Every structure is written in C-alpha cells, then in structure tokens.
Amino acid sequence: MRYLHSKPFLFTELVVFMLGVPLLMLLVLPSSAILPMIWLMAILCHFITNASNDWRKEKWWNEKAITRSELARMLKRFALCAAVLTALTYMLKPELLFGFVREKPVFWLIVMVAYPVVSVVPQEIIFRRYMFDRYKTALSPRMLVLVSGVGFGFAHIVFGNWVAPLLCVIGGVMFAQTYARTRSLALVSLEHALYGDFIFTLGLGRYFYHGAAG
C-alpha cells in the first residue's frame, strides 16, 4: 500500500480531487445534491484523516487556538477586506447592497446561524484538515497554502458564476494561512463563517447558492 503515499499517486489524486470532482459536480449532479455531496466528502475525508493519525491524541478541532491575539489578527484583516468588498459592491452592484437584510430579514437571520454549521464546517474539514494532512509529504508548506486556497476557490464553480470562485480563491488562501499557522479547525471555521455571513449580509449571497447563474 506504499504506492498510495507515493508522490506520483498523490499528485494524480490531487488533480482529480481539485479539478475532476468539482467539474463532475457541476456537470452531473443536480443542485439539490451538491450540499449532501459536500457532507459525504467531508465525512469520508474525516475518517481517512483519522485512520492515518492517532485520532485519540490529535487535537484536530483545537479550540484553544482561539486566543485574543488570534482574534485580533483575524478582525484586523476582516475589517480591511470588508471595507474593500463593500466599496466594490457599492461601485459595481449598488442594487445588491444589503438587499438580503432589507428584503428577507427573517431568512437572513436563519442563514447567519445555519450557514456556519451546514456549509462552513464540512468545507473546512475537506480543504484544510484533509488536504493539509493528506498532501503534507508531497507539497511544501507554502504550496499547501496555495493549493488549498485555489482548490477551495475552484470548487465554487458549482455555483455557475465567476464571482464565487474568485472571491473564494482569495478567501481560501487566507483561511489556509490561518490553518497552517494554528492547525485549528475551530479558528479557521470561525474565520470562514465571519466572511461568509458578511457576504450574505452585504448582498452578494446570490453568487453563493445553487442556481446563481440564472
């Protein structure tokens, strides 16, 4: 079974994982099956990672990494990104600005609570925990960050527009940097949820749900 951990096999697997799976989901799966598919992949990735590590000793959630200094670092970067994104939305798509909050406030509140649990956690298991563990022998730490971010962004082609992949490549690299530094799924999930909830609040959520191309 050594070939499963050889670099040629890992590189081939990575290409299939990053390119083949998202394209298959885009072209074959109905939109209603995409979220269940993400959860199925997350569960599979979770068990594969546990099988290759001593899960009883591995602190993969690592909530202790959520410290005052890490939160300060996260919020400073978020404030800058939020300001830039708000300005761009105001200039390019002013009709979308805070439209979700104004038009559907109750549904907006539901999304704010449900999105981190339903969508963020499985994605972070796949693109951070699994990828950083599975490909750590094939890629350098810097390449892991880049590949994790690009893979995360490319996976969002399932939404049928260019906005989601572009924003998610940028966000994915930032999240990967956080995970590389802390190895905390709790912290990186919190950061991911912060940006995701803000994007929905800002009014750009239409680019991040199925059928957005229409």
Legacy VTK file of the C-alpha trace (Angstrom):
# vtk DataFile Version 3.0
C-alpha trace
ASCII
DATASET POLYDATA
POINTS 214 float
0.000 0.000 0.000
3.023 2.303 -0.088
2.093 3.490 -3.573
-0.941 5.232 -2.031
1.502 7.618 -0.367
3.940 7.974 -3.263
4.284 11.421 -4.834
3.054 10.368 -8.322
-0.094 8.874 -6.805
-0.649 11.872 -4.512
-0.237 14.357 -7.368
-2.652 12.388 -9.557
-5.138 12.153 -6.705
-4.798 15.882 -6.054
-5.612 16.770 -9.670
-8.701 14.549 -9.579
-9.667 15.955 -6.190
-9.219 19.619 -7.173
-10.400 19.565 -10.790
-12.282 16.371 -11.522
-14.661 16.328 -8.562
-15.884 19.947 -8.886
-16.362 19.542 -12.654
-18.266 16.311 -12.097
-20.491 18.007 -9.525
-21.116 20.933 -11.880
-21.925 18.833 -14.944
-23.663 15.799 -13.459
-25.185 16.474 -10.057
-28.471 18.345 -9.635
-28.113 21.437 -7.479
-30.101 19.822 -4.670
-27.455 17.091 -4.335
-24.427 19.365 -4.012
-24.656 20.072 -0.275
-25.266 16.402 0.638
-22.285 15.526 -1.586
-20.097 18.015 0.295
-21.128 16.458 3.601
-20.470 12.957 2.263
-16.996 14.019 1.150
-16.339 15.707 4.493
-17.278 12.580 6.440
-15.088 10.452 4.167
-12.157 12.885 4.498
-12.615 12.964 8.260
-12.411 9.184 8.594
-9.462 8.928 6.191
-7.549 11.527 8.214
-8.424 9.773 11.462
-7.225 6.467 10.033
-3.814 7.909 9.211
-3.404 9.560 12.630
-3.975 8.693 16.253
-7.334 10.434 16.469
-7.422 9.944 20.235
-4.411 12.204 20.642
-4.860 14.550 17.697
-6.463 17.843 18.688
-7.904 18.472 15.251
-10.620 20.884 16.447
-8.125 22.735 18.664
-10.449 25.383 20.052
-7.661 26.562 22.384
-6.130 28.349 19.407
-8.953 30.885 19.591
-6.961 33.399 21.616
-7.235 37.149 21.999
-4.219 37.725 19.749
-5.548 35.417 17.022
-8.980 37.058 17.146
-7.363 40.498 16.918
-5.330 39.392 13.882
-8.438 37.945 12.263
-10.600 41.009 12.885
-7.980 43.457 11.561
-7.765 41.558 8.291
-11.533 41.182 8.141
-12.086 44.924 8.659
-9.853 45.722 5.691
-11.398 43.060 3.445
-14.941 44.063 4.445
-14.254 47.714 3.632
-12.831 46.848 0.195
-15.670 44.445 -0.609
-18.310 46.947 0.484
-16.753 49.673 -1.651
-16.572 47.396 -4.699
-20.184 46.308 -4.261
-21.298 49.943 -3.922
-19.460 50.881 -7.120
-20.262 47.831 -9.260
-23.532 46.398 -7.914
-25.192 49.066 -5.753
-28.624 47.466 -6.202
-27.420 44.423 -4.237
-26.067 46.330 -1.239
-27.678 44.909 1.922
-30.653 43.795 -0.172
-30.917 40.431 1.577
-31.246 42.043 5.019
-33.820 44.569 3.805
-35.956 42.189 1.767
-35.840 38.985 3.838
-34.710 39.796 7.391
-36.049 36.596 8.960
-34.443 34.362 6.353
-31.230 36.385 6.723
-31.161 35.589 10.458
-31.642 31.887 9.709
-28.740 31.956 7.236
-26.497 33.740 9.752
-26.970 30.857 12.202
-27.252 27.895 9.837
-24.535 28.715 7.293
-21.530 28.192 9.634
-22.759 24.751 10.687
-24.294 23.484 7.466
-21.700 24.757 4.991
-18.532 26.016 6.679
-17.575 23.026 8.833
-17.658 20.358 6.081
-15.712 22.593 3.704
-13.013 23.215 6.298
-12.717 19.502 7.012
-12.139 18.869 3.300
-9.965 21.801 2.245
-7.969 22.359 5.397
-7.800 19.323 7.682
-7.794 16.641 4.985
-5.677 18.470 2.410
-3.021 19.588 4.891
-2.706 16.078 6.284
-3.003 14.102 3.062
-0.594 16.123 0.907
1.923 17.280 3.503
4.601 14.922 2.134
4.030 15.943 -1.493
3.876 19.727 -1.144
5.882 22.348 0.707
4.050 24.333 3.419
3.696 27.353 1.120
2.398 25.230 -1.729
-0.086 23.593 0.628
-1.497 27.001 1.471
-1.732 27.966 -2.203
-3.195 24.652 -3.364
-5.705 24.603 -0.524
-6.856 28.110 -1.408
-7.058 27.547 -5.151
-8.804 24.203 -4.698
-11.327 25.790 -2.363
-11.994 28.541 -4.879
-12.259 26.259 -7.898
-14.765 24.057 -6.077
-17.168 27.003 -6.159
-17.595 26.702 -9.928
-20.637 24.618 -8.980
-22.489 27.928 -8.500
-22.178 28.748 -12.180
-20.587 32.198 -11.989
-17.083 33.697 -11.792
-17.628 35.842 -8.690
-17.810 32.969 -6.195
-14.603 31.197 -7.362
-12.652 34.458 -7.496
-13.634 35.577 -4.004
-13.140 32.077 -2.638
-9.602 31.730 -4.003
-8.690 34.887 -2.091
-10.580 33.784 1.000
-9.305 30.227 0.705
-5.670 31.356 0.758
-6.363 33.446 3.855
-8.116 30.574 5.604
-5.290 28.216 4.641
-2.771 30.643 6.140
-4.717 30.637 9.396
-4.888 26.852 9.455
-1.209 26.448 8.560
-0.265 28.707 11.456
-2.609 27.302 14.114
-3.789 23.851 12.954
-7.134 24.800 14.456
-10.273 23.781 12.623
-12.267 25.756 15.182
-10.450 29.018 14.471
-10.450 28.686 10.693
-14.147 27.724 10.717
-14.877 30.839 12.757
-12.964 32.965 10.260
-14.691 31.325 7.292
-18.098 31.844 8.915
-17.318 35.512 9.567
-16.581 36.184 5.903
-19.438 34.038 4.649
-22.031 35.689 6.865
-20.730 39.108 5.842
-21.011 38.250 2.143
-24.644 37.238 2.607
-25.306 40.362 4.669
-23.664 42.577 2.050
-25.998 41.202 -0.599
-23.592 39.011 -2.563
-25.159 35.785 -1.349
-26.863 35.274 -4.701
-23.482 34.252 -6.094
-23.103 31.564 -3.428
-26.196 29.462 -3.754
-27.317 26.936 -6.350
-28.939 28.417 -9.402
-26.974 31.639 -9.084
-26.109 31.539 -12.768
-29.729 32.227 -13.591
LINES 1 215
214 0 1 2 3 4 5 6 7 8 9 10 11 12 13 14 15 16 17 18 19 20 21 22 23 24 25 26 27 28 29 30 31 32 33 34 35 36 37 38 39 40 41 42 43 44 45 46 47 48 49 50 51 52 53 54 55 56 57 58 59 60 61 62 63 64 65 66 67 68 69 70 71 72 73 74 75 76 77 78 79 80 81 82 83 84 85 86 87 88 89 90 91 92 93 94 95 96 97 98 99 100 101 102 103 104 105 106 107 108 109 110 111 112 113 114 115 116 117 118 119 120 121 122 123 124 125 126 127 128 129 130 131 132 133 134 135 136 137 138 139 140 141 142 143 144 145 146 147 148 149 150 151 152 153 154 155 156 157 158 159 160 161 162 163 164 165 166 167 168 169 170 171 172 173 174 175 176 177 178 179 180 181 182 183 184 185 186 187 188 189 190 191 192 193 194 195 196 197 198 199 200 201 202 203 204 205 206 207 208 209 210 211 212 213
